[in-house]
């Protein structure tokens, strides 16, 4: 007798709505709370932004329950609106968890 492997689970994926619902449930279940920044971490972020000279930086940011890391250059720092302008789009200061210089990456 041979093992059917993943074939035996195929009928459960037959309903598109069910599959989408299960994926959404997994996504919601794995969400984390917004990380709180220590005073040291905020000073480090501020220091990196003040000394930024156009090099590639690693930015860890929080969005919708998840943290992401991107390695990018910063086009502009908009202090008035508290956002970073990146080639990929805009990032609010309050969403930044960590910034590292390229030599640390």
SVG drawing of the C-alpha trace seen along z (x, -y; Angstrom):
<svg xmlns="http://www.w3.org/2000/svg" viewBox="-16 -71 47 73">
<polyline fill="none" stroke="black" stroke-width="0.4" points="0.0,0.0 1.5,-3.4 1.2,-6.6 -0.9,-9.3 1.1,-12.1 -0.5,-15.5 -3.0,-14.1 -5.3,-13.1 -5.5,-16.8 -6.4,-18.1 -10.2,-17.9 -10.0,-20.5 -8.5,-23.0 -11.3,-22.5 -13.3,-25.5 -11.6,-28.7 -13.5,-30.7 -12.4,-28.2 -8.8,-28.4 -8.9,-32.2 -10.6,-32.2 -8.0,-29.8 -5.1,-31.9 -6.7,-35.1 -7.1,-33.3 -3.4,-32.3 -2.4,-35.9 -4.4,-37.4 -3.2,-34.7 0.4,-35.5 0.2,-39.2 2.3,-40.8 1.8,-43.9 3.7,-47.1 7.2,-46.9 7.9,-49.6 11.1,-51.5 13.6,-52.1 15.2,-55.5 18.5,-54.0 16.8,-52.7 15.2,-56.0 18.5,-57.8 20.2,-55.3 17.5,-55.9 17.9,-59.7 21.7,-59.4 21.6,-57.4 19.2,-59.8 21.2,-62.9 24.4,-61.4 22.9,-60.0 25.1,-60.5 23.3,-58.6 24.5,-55.1 22.4,-52.0 20.7,-51.4 18.7,-48.6 15.3,-49.7 13.2,-47.5 9.6,-48.8 6.3,-47.7 3.2,-47.4 -0.2,-45.7 1.1,-43.3 4.4,-42.3 7.9,-43.7 9.8,-43.9 13.4,-44.6 14.3,-46.5 17.8,-47.6 17.5,-50.8 18.7,-54.4 16.7,-57.3 15.7,-59.8 14.6,-62.4 13.9,-62.9 10.7,-65.0 10.9,-66.1 7.8,-68.3 5.5,-65.4 7.7,-62.9 8.2,-60.5 11.1,-59.0 10.8,-59.2 12.3,-55.9 12.5,-54.7 9.8,-52.1 7.5,-54.7 6.9,-56.6 7.6,-55.3 6.3,-57.1 8.8,-57.7 6.4,-56.0 6.6,-52.7 10.4,-52.5 11.7,-50.0 15.4,-50.0 17.8,-51.6 21.3,-50.2 24.1,-51.7 25.3,-49.6 28.6,-48.8 26.6,-47.0 24.5,-45.0"/>
</svg>
